[in-house]
Amino acid sequence: MTDLTPYVDLWWSSIDDFTHLLEELTEEEWSAPTDLPGWSVRDVAAHTAHLEHVLSGGRHEHVELGEVPHVRNPMGQFTEQGIVSRRGHSTDDLVNEIRESATATHTAILADTTPVADAPALGPFGAVGWTNRTLWTNRPIDLWMHEQDIRRATGRPGTFDSPGAQHTVDHLSDTLGLVLGKRAQATPGTTLRVEIDGHAPRAWQVTDAGRGEGLTEVPDDADVTLTFSRESFALLAGGRRPVDQVTVGVGGDEEVAQRVLATMAVTP
C-alpha cells in the first residue's frame, strides 16, 4: 500500500485496542457519560461502529433526528444518524460490527485493492473533501481519541504510550502554527516552544504575513513555552476539556499562552 501502509497498520492495531477495551466494560459503564456533549460510552461505540461500517462499503442509514442540541452542522447530523440508527443494537452487536467491518476493510486492502493516496476517498469521506491520505491518517486518531473518551468515563487510564497515542499527538501538534498565528493572533516574530512528554520539543514563529511556521531549530528562550503530558495535550487539542480543567506548564508571555491554550481545539 506504499506510503499509506503505516497508517493502515496503525488503524488495524487501534481497532484491536478499542474493541478489547469495550469487552472489559460492565453493563453500567456502557451508560456512563463522556466528555463529548450528549454522548455516553455506548454512543461512542455506536459512532465507531457506524464509521467502520461505512468505511467497509456499508450503507449509511438516514433517520429522523428531531432537535438534538449538540448537532450543529451536516457532519454532526451524519454522525448522529449513525448513532441513532443503532439504538436497538446490543453492546455485543456493536463490538461485532466494529470487528466485522474492520476485517472486511482490512481483507480488501490485503487483497491489493490499494487506494491511491491523493485520490478522493470513497463515500461520505470523499464528499467532505478528504483524500485517502487524509482518511487513513485520521482513522487512527479518531479511534485513539475515542478510546480515551471511554477510558476517562470509566476510570480506566491507559495506552498513553501506544503507537496510536504517538501518532495522534504528532499530527494534532502539526496544527499549532495555525493556532499561534491565526487563532491566537500572536504578533509577527512571536515564538512558541511546545514540550510534550514522549515527543521531541517543537517550535513555531509568526511570520510578517501572520502565519505560524515551524522552526527547524527549537529555541530555548521562546516567547511562550507550553509543557504538556500526552493526555493534557489531547484533552485540549481534542476539545475535550476547558483550559481550567487541564494541567499545563506555562512559561513566558502569559497572555499569548492563554490565547493559544483557549483556541487549541482542532477536532470536531
N, C-alpha and C positions, 0 to 999 in steps of 0.2 A: 504493500500500500504506500510505498515511497515515504514521503515526509509526514503523512498522517498516521503512520503505524504507531508511533509512540503514544499519540492521543487516544487511538482506538484501544490499545493495550491498557492504558490508564483507565479509560471508561469501563472496560471489562472488569478490571480488578475492583473498581469503585462500586460496580453493581454487586459484586460479591460482598464487599464490606457493608453495603446498605442493607441487603436482604438478610444477612446474618444478624445485623442489629435488630431488624424487625422481628425476627424469630425469637429474640430474647424477651420481648415485651410482654407484660401481663395484660390481661383484658382491660384493667383500669387505665393503664398507661396509654393505650391507644386513644383514649378520650382526652388526654392531657392537652391543655392549650400550649401553643408555641409562641415564639416572638413574632410570628407572621400574623398580621391582623386577620381575625376571623378564622384562622386555621388551627385545627387540632393536629395531633400526631397522625391520626388516621387520614386527615386531609392531605398532609404532606406525602404520605404513602400513595394515596389515590392520584395525586398530581404526578408523581413519578411514574406510576403505572400508566397513566394517560400518555405522557411524553414518550415512554419506551414503546408503547403500543403504536403510536403514530410514526415513530422513527422506523419501526419494523414494516411499515406499509399499511398499518391498520387504519380503519376509518374513524374520523372524528365525529362524535355524535352531537348534533346541535340540540340543545334543550333550552327551555324557557327558564330564565333565572329570576325574573322579578327584580325587586330592588335589593341590591347587595352593596352595603356601604363601602366595602373595600375594593370593589370593582370600579375602575375609573377610566378604562380605555378598552379598545377592541382586544388587545393582547390579554388584558385581565379577564375579559369576558370569555375568550377562548380557553384560558387556563381554568376558570371556574366551572365552565361547562364540563371539562374533563373530570372534575371532582364530583359535581352533582350527578353526573351520569353513572357514577359508581357508588352511589349511596346504598344501594341494596346489596353490594358485594360484601362477602365476609372478609375478615382480615387475611385468612388463608388464600382467598381468591386474589387479593391484591398482591400478595407476595408471589404467588404463582404467575400472575400476569406479568409482573416485572421480569421474572426469570425467563419465562417462555418467550416474551417479546424480545428481550435482550439476546437470548440464544438464537432466535431466528435471524436477528440482525447480524450477529457475530458469525453465524454459519454462512450467511450470504457473502460477507466480506472475505472469509477464508476461501470461499469458492471463487474468489477473484472477480467479483463484481465491484471493482475498485472505483470509488468516487474520485473524480478529478478535483484536486484541492481547491482551485479557484473557480470552479464551475458553481452555478447556483445550487444550493441544497434542494432536495425534493420536498414536495408537500408544503405545509404551513411554514416550515423553517425558511425555505426559499422565498416564500411570499412576503416575509418581513425583511428581505434583502440579504439574508445570510448566504455565504458561500459554504462549501463543505468544510473548508478550513475553520471558519467561524463556528460552525456546528460542532465539529469534533474537538475544538479547543474548549467550547463551553459545556459540553455534556459532563465531563469530569468535575468541573467547577460546580455545576448545579447539584450533582449528586453529593459531593463532599459538603457543600453548604447545607443541604437538607439533612444529611446525616447529622451534622452538628446541631441543627434545629431540634431534631429528635433527642439527641444526647442531652442537650440543655433541659429540655422539657421533662425528661425522665431521670435526671440526675446521674447520667452515665458519661462522664467526660472521657475523651479518648481520641485516638487517631490524629493527634496534632503533629506527629512525626511521620505520618504516612505520605506516600507519593502524591496522593490527592491533595493533601494539605500544602505540600511544597508547590505543586502546580497552581493551585488556587491563589495562593498568596503572591507567587511570582507574577501571575497575569493580572490580578487586581492592582498590584502596585504599579503596573505599567501606566495606569490612569492618573498617577499623582502629578504629572506635569500639567495635564489638563486642569486638575483641581487647583493647583497652585496659581496658574496664570489666568484661567478663565473664571473659575468659580470663586476662588478666594480673592481675585483681583489684586494680587500682590504686584508691587511696582517693579518696573524693569530693573534688572540687576539682583533682585532678591534671590537668595539661595535657600534650598531646603534639603536637609540631610535626614534620611529615614533609616532607622535601625530596627530590624525585625528579627526576633530570635530564630536562629537556624538559617538565616539568609545573609549574604554579603551586604554591607551598607550601600545605599544608593543615594544619588543626589540629583537635583534639578535646579535650573536657573531660569528666571523670566527674561525673555529677550525684549528688545525695544518694541517688537510687534505685539508684546503681551502674551507670548506663548511660553509655556514651561518646557524647556528642553533638557534632556538627560545629559549629565556631565560624565565624561569618561574618568575623570579623577575626582574622587569624593573628598571635599574639603573637611578639615577638622573643625573649622570655625565658621560653619554656615550660619546664615541669619536666623534660621529656625532649625532645631533638631527635634525630631519626634522618635520616641522609642516605644516599641510595641512587643507584646507576645504575639504569637500567631493567632491566638484566639481573639485578643483585643483588636488586632488589625482586621480580622474577618468580620467581627461584630460591627465595626464602623464602616468598612468598605462595602459590606453586605447590607447595610441599612437595618441591622437587627436591633441595635440599642442606641439610645441617645448618648452624647458625649459624657454627660454627667454620671452615666452608669458604667463607664468603661475606664479602666486604669491605663493611662498613657503617660510616659515621661516626656516633659516639655522643657526645652531649653531655647534661649534666645528671645526673639520678638514674640511676646505672649499674644498680642492682638492678631498677628498674622497666623500664628499657630492655631488659635481658636477658630479663625475663619476656615483654615484648611480642614480641621477636625470636623467642623459643622457641615462641611459640604463634600465629605469623602464618599458618601453612599453612591455606588455606581451600578448596583444590581437592582432589578425591579422589586 
